[in-house]
Amino acid sequence: MTQARHPQAHRTTVRTDILAPWPSQAMLALLDRDPGTLAEGDPLPLGWHWLYFNEPVRASSLGPDGHERRGAFMPEIDLPRRMWAGGTLRSLRPVRIGARAELRSGVREVEEKRGKSGRLVFVTVGHTLLQDGHASVEEKQVIVYREVGPRLATAPARATPTAPRERAARPRTPPAATWTETFVPTAVTLFQFSALTYNGHRIHYDHPYVTGREGYRGLLVHGPLTALLLLDAARRHGNAAVSSFRYRALAPLFVDEPITLVGRPAPGPDGGEGGPSGRASTLLERVVEALDPAGSVAMRGWAG
């Protein structure tokens, strides 16, 4: 595989928002939980700042995929598919619901790679959430742009063989699961999350587009939604609050297909694989995975 640096980095933006209770309460409702359990003054769960800081985009500024046209903040990349590849989140201090906050964002790196699957461009975006002048959350997102590949099979995941790359991504002998639960993402779920995050990407709601233009076999579950499902499950099943989270997207998940959420103890220092940064998991981390109906890992996270 060859790779090259891209010149379109170091773009920055600053957004402010009042973290009103309503988006967080709506997210709780999406998860089928009591919206009244979060109110003004409560700490915002890690990662839920994705529900805020959304600025309106004029219709004439939208690209054919429903996202804002590239070039304003995200670099001008001539590859049609856009997906979340992974990222990291770190809580520095509690974020209060109901208070004003600021989000400072910047494109840190743009890297192009060439492999067997064609061109890939990875864009690393850094975010810092500040409240009362103090940094509260630090985040790194990695977005990947890629070419449209061959049309994927229309059969559901339970009838689709696991790709060799996905199969190799799982440890040979993962620790036994300490908990499991199931979440079924419906079309309404995807619509509601798109609305909450002001995400116009057509792969989440436009079936003719996602199957005809991008070659997928159905509507895709948002990468951020999968990450929040893992974070939420880790928080509920753990003995301590989640203060850091690393995650890597490995394969797509599709509407109306059950997602199995699994929690495992972190492997020892001599086993398992590292997180998105490549470093080994620590004993203070818990491994959380989102599995498709075939049992393949679609997203793996490390909750600290």
C-alpha positions in Angstrom: 0.0 0.0 0.0 1.3 3.5 -0.9 0.4 6.7 1.0 0.8 10.4 0.7 0.1 13.5 2.7 -2.5 15.9 1.5 -2.1 19.7 1.5 -5.7 20.5 2.6 -5.2 20.4 6.4 -5.2 22.9 9.3 -8.7 24.3 8.7 -10.4 25.5 11.8 -13.9 26.5 13.0 -15.4 27.6 16.3 -19.1 27.0 17.2 -21.1 27.9 20.4 -24.3 26.4 21.7 -26.4 26.3 24.8 -26.7 22.6 25.7 -30.4 22.5 26.2 -31.9 19.4 27.8 -34.2 18.6 24.8 -31.7 16.9 22.4 -30.4 14.7 25.2 -33.9 13.8 26.3 -34.8 13.0 22.7 -31.7 10.7 22.5 -33.0 8.9 25.6 -36.4 8.4 24.0 -34.6 7.0 20.9 -33.0 4.5 23.2 -36.5 3.7 24.7 -35.6 5.1 28.1 -37.3 7.7 30.3 -36.4 11.2 28.8 -36.9 12.7 32.3 -33.8 11.1 33.7 -31.7 14.0 32.2 -32.4 17.6 33.0 -30.7 21.0 33.2 -27.7 20.8 35.4 -27.0 17.1 34.9 -23.7 16.0 33.4 -23.8 15.3 29.6 -22.9 11.7 28.8 -19.6 11.3 27.0 -20.1 11.6 23.2 -23.5 13.2 23.4 -22.1 16.6 22.4 -22.6 15.2 18.9 -26.3 16.2 19.4 -25.2 19.8 19.6 -23.2 22.5 17.7 -25.1 21.9 14.5 -25.2 24.9 12.2 -27.7 25.3 9.3 -26.5 24.7 5.8 -28.2 26.3 2.8 -29.8 23.9 0.3 -27.6 25.3 -2.4 -24.5 24.3 -0.4 -25.4 20.6 -0.1 -23.6 18.0 -2.2 -25.3 15.1 -4.1 -24.9 12.9 -1.0 -26.8 15.3 1.3 -23.7 16.5 3.1 -22.4 20.1 2.9 -20.3 20.4 -0.2 -16.6 19.8 0.5 -14.2 22.7 0.5 -15.7 24.9 3.2 -14.4 22.9 6.2 -13.8 19.3 5.0 -11.2 19.2 2.2 -12.3 18.8 -1.5 -11.9 15.1 -2.0 -13.2 13.5 -5.2 -14.2 10.2 -3.8 -18.0 9.5 -3.4 -18.2 7.3 -0.3 -17.9 9.0 3.1 -17.8 6.9 6.3 -16.6 7.2 9.9 -13.4 5.1 10.4 -13.0 5.6 14.1 -11.9 8.0 16.7 -11.2 8.8 20.4 -13.0 10.6 23.1 -11.6 11.8 26.4 -13.5 13.5 29.3 -11.4 16.1 31.1 -14.2 17.5 33.3 -18.0 17.2 33.5 -20.1 19.0 30.9 -23.3 20.6 32.3 -26.6 20.3 30.4 -28.3 23.7 30.1 -25.1 25.8 30.0 -23.3 27.5 27.1 -20.4 25.6 25.6 -17.9 26.1 22.7 -16.6 23.6 20.2 -13.3 24.3 18.5 -12.6 22.1 15.5 -9.7 21.7 13.1 -8.6 19.4 10.3 -5.4 18.0 11.6 -4.3 15.6 8.9 -5.3 14.4 5.4 -3.7 11.2 4.2 -4.2 9.4 1.0 -3.5 5.7 0.6 -3.7 3.2 -2.2 -4.3 -0.4 -1.7 -6.1 -3.4 -3.2 -9.5 -1.7 -2.7 -8.4 1.5 -4.6 -7.9 5.0 -3.3 -8.7 5.9 0.3 -8.4 9.3 1.9 -8.4 9.6 5.7 -9.3 12.9 7.2 -8.4 13.4 10.9 -10.5 16.1 12.6 -9.8 17.3 16.2 -12.4 18.8 18.5 -12.1 20.4 21.9 -15.3 21.2 23.8 -14.9 24.0 26.3 -17.3 25.2 29.1 -16.6 28.1 31.4 -13.4 28.6 29.6 -12.1 25.1 30.5 -11.4 22.3 28.1 -14.0 19.5 29.0 -13.8 17.0 26.2 -11.1 16.2 23.7 -12.0 14.3 20.6 -10.4 12.9 17.4 -12.5 11.7 14.5 -11.2 9.9 11.5 -13.4 10.1 8.3 -12.6 7.9 5.3 -13.4 8.7 1.7 -13.3 5.8 -0.7 -14.3 4.8 -4.2 -17.6 3.0 -5.0 -16.8 -0.7 -5.0 -18.9 -3.6 -6.4 -22.5 -3.8 -5.4 -22.9 -5.7 -2.1 -25.1 -8.7 -1.8 -28.8 -8.0 -1.1 -29.1 -10.9 1.4 -29.1 -10.0 5.1 -25.9 -10.3 7.1 -26.8 -13.7 8.5 -26.6 -15.1 5.0 -23.5 -13.2 4.0 -20.1 -14.9 4.5 -17.6 -13.0 6.6 -15.0 -11.2 4.6 -11.4 -12.4 5.3 -10.4 -8.9 6.4 -13.2 -8.7 8.9 -12.6 -12.3 10.1 -8.9 -11.4 10.7 -9.9 -8.3 12.7 -11.3 -10.5 15.6 -8.9 -12.0 18.2 -8.7 -15.8 17.8 -9.6 -16.3 21.5 -11.4 -13.2 22.8 -12.3 -13.2 26.5 -15.8 -14.4 27.3 -18.5 -11.8 27.2 -19.6 -10.4 30.5 -22.8 -9.0 29.1 -24.7 -8.9 25.9 -27.8 -7.0 24.7 -29.6 -6.4 21.4 -30.6 -3.2 19.6 -32.7 -3.2 16.4 -32.2 0.0 14.3 -35.4 0.7 12.5 -36.0 3.3 9.7 -37.5 5.5 12.3 -34.4 5.2 14.5 -32.2 6.3 11.6 -34.5 9.2 10.8 -34.6 10.4 14.4 -30.8 10.2 14.8 -30.3 12.0 11.5 -32.6 14.7 12.7 -30.9 15.0 16.1 -27.4 15.3 14.6 -28.5 17.4 11.6 -27.1 14.7 9.3 -28.3 14.8 5.8 -26.3 11.9 4.5 -28.6 10.0 2.1 -27.2 6.6 3.0 -29.3 6.7 6.2 -32.7 7.4 4.6 -32.7 7.3 0.8 -33.0 3.6 -0.2 -32.8 4.2 -4.0 -29.7 6.4 -3.5 -27.8 4.0 -1.1 -28.5 1.0 -3.3 -28.2 2.5 -6.7 -25.5 5.2 -6.3 -23.3 3.8 -3.4 -23.8 0.1 -4.0 -24.9 -0.9 -0.5 -27.8 -3.4 0.0 -29.8 -1.3 2.3 -29.9 1.8 4.6 -26.8 2.1 6.8 -26.7 2.7 10.5 -24.8 5.8 11.4 -21.3 5.2 12.7 -21.8 7.8 15.5 -25.0 6.0 16.6 -23.2 2.7 16.8 -20.5 4.4 18.9 -23.0 5.9 21.2 -24.8 2.6 21.6 -21.5 1.0 22.7 -20.7 3.9 25.1 -24.1 3.8 26.6 -24.0 0.1 27.2 -20.5 0.3 28.7 -21.7 3.0 31.0 -24.7 1.0 32.2 -22.9 -2.3 32.6 -19.7 -1.0 34.1 -18.8 -0.3 37.7 -17.5 3.2 36.9 -18.2 6.1 34.6 -16.6 6.0 31.2 -14.0 8.8 30.9 -12.3 7.7 27.7 -13.4 5.8 24.6 -11.5 4.6 21.5 -13.4 2.9 18.7 -12.8 1.5 15.2 -15.4 0.9 12.5 -14.8 -2.4 10.7 -17.9 -3.1 8.7 -21.3 -1.5 8.0 -24.5 -2.3 9.9 -27.9 -2.1 8.2 -31.5 -1.1 9.0 -33.8 -3.6 10.6 -31.0 -6.1 11.3 -30.3 -6.7 15.0 -27.1 -5.4 16.5 -25.6 -7.4 19.3 -23.7 -5.3 21.8 -21.1 -7.3 23.7 -18.9 -6.3 26.6 -15.6 -8.2 27.4 -12.8 -7.7 29.8 -9.7 -6.2 28.2 -7.2 -8.9 27.1 -3.9 -9.2 28.9 -0.8 -7.3 27.8 0.3 -10.3 25.7 -3.0 -10.8 23.8 -5.6 -9.1 21.8 -5.2 -6.2 19.4 -4.7 -2.5 20.1 -7.2 0.3 19.5 -7.3 2.8 16.6 -3.9 4.2 17.7 -2.4 0.7 17.5 -1.4 0.6 21.2 -2.4 -2.3 23.4 -5.4 -2.2 25.6 -4.9 -1.5 29.3 -6.3 -3.4 32.2 -8.4 -0.3 33.0 -10.2 -0.6 29.7 -13.2 -2.7 28.8 -13.7 -4.0 25.2 -17.1 -3.4 23.7 -18.2 -4.7 20.3 -21.2 -4.2 18.0 -21.8 -7.5 16.1 -23.9 -7.9 12.9 -26.4 -10.8 12.7 -23.6 -13.1 11.3 -21.5 -12.5 14.4 -18.9 -10.4 12.7 -17.5 -7.3 14.5 -18.8 -4.1 12.9 -17.3 -1.8 15.5 -15.0 -2.4 18.3 -14.4 0.0 21.2 -12.2 0.4 24.3 -14.0 2.1 27.2 -11.7 3.5 29.9 
